[in-house]
Structure formats: structure tokens, C-alpha cells
């Protein structure tokens, strides 16, 4: 079938319009990001120019009414909760993906993946409510007071598990089937194929899922606010209450004034920097994986 010149011209114009539309949307999205960063920098500038960054780590503590703005225990609580949740969610997510792909019957694997996708769509406030009503009393029965670093780690584990599992499952699915068939033909067991072939080939995709899960854990607000106790301190053990950067902003922004308000925006800037670092690492790993697959 021969296409007429009119049809070719029509298709070319349509493609050009789609290209322009996509470029406009990309510019708008990029501009919104720049505006958000610019707004946070503008609101942080009074504290940056008059207090400086060093006071965020050298002041006696977090006492805004006394003009003391140390963020060290809050940053420490944020990192401990996020990293603790990764230590639990990463192996659980990877093992879940392996089970779903290699061991579960097709119907069970499909059902299991749909359940994980449903878990990813649950709002954070629902996780927080469940944690407050069920998880916190359970932790309190082990060791008072209940709202604690451990409760935050457990609730974040549930929230980031779907991210790690689904990205890992997608990475495993991209392993060339020829690799698996060849290894099976050589007599390798299923676990040997997974250990020597699947995991090495898909490791970059797995790391991408882990870093994206860590970025989400750092940015979580509502659930962590409801179960962690919101005490500004560096915890000495898992059962101590903590406060995270996101919870601190949510709790105090409504009444903060002057330097107090500006320092809260500075803490938002610190949080954005942490999340941006982990997302950038995840994107770099993803591009490396795609490049390796293309080869």
C-alpha cells in the first residue's frame, strides 16, 4: 500500500504538534521545579544570611523560643528511621520479587503482585492511623512508651516495600531469557541460576529501587508524625521517641515566625538536598542499567 503525499504531510504535522506539546509540558514541569526551589531559597535566606549553616549544628538544641536551632538530632532521627526501614525493606522486597517471578505459581504470583501494587496506593495517613492504633500499642507492650524509632522504622518499611519490590521485579523481568535457559541447560539449579545469573545482571535495577525507596522514606510525613513520638533527641535505642525533619516542619510551620520560620524552610532545603542526592544516584544507576541492556 502506497501512502499519498497528503497523508505523509498530515502525519508530519501531527508529529510536529505532539513534539511541541511535549516540549511545552517539559518546560512547564522544569519551571515549576525551579520556582519551588527558588521559593524555598527565598524563604530560607533570612536565616542563611543572619544565622548561617553552622548554627544548625552548633546551637545547644532545638529551642526556637530561645533562638536555638540545632537540627542535628532531627536530621539524625530522620536518617536512622529511613536507613532502618531500608535494612528491612530491601531484603524483603528483593526476596518477594524473586518469589513472585521464580517460585510462585502463575496465578498466585499475579495475585501477589496486585496486592503489592495495592499496598503502594494506600495513603500515608491510613498507614499512620493503623500504626497509631495497632503498631504503637504493640511496641509499647514490648517496651514503653510505644511511639518510637522502631515504630517509625516498621511503618516506613511497609510504605517503601512496594517501591523496592516492583522495581526489582521489573529488573528481573528484563534479564534475557537466553541467559536463564542456557544456565538451566547446563544443569544449574533454580537457586544457582538466581544467584549466579539473575542477581548479578539485575543488581543495578535493584539498587535503583533501594535508593528510590530511601528517598521516599526520607520524605514521608504523616505516618511518621503519628507513630514516632516527636521528641527532639538522638535516640539511644530503638524504643526512644524521635522527630524527623518532615514531622518538625508539619508540627511547627503553622505558628512559626521570624527566624524560626526561616529555619524551618532551611530544614526543608536540607531535606530536599538529601532526597535529590538519592534520586540522582537512582537515576544514574537506571541509565547505567539501560545502557548495559542496550549493549
Helices and strands as residue ranges (DSSP letters): H 5-50, H 55-58, E 62-63, G 64-66, E 68-69, H 72-98, I 99-103, H 106-120, H 124-130, I 131-135, H 136-142, H 149-173, H 177-185, H 190-193, I 194-198, H 199-219, H 222-227, H 245-252, H 258-294
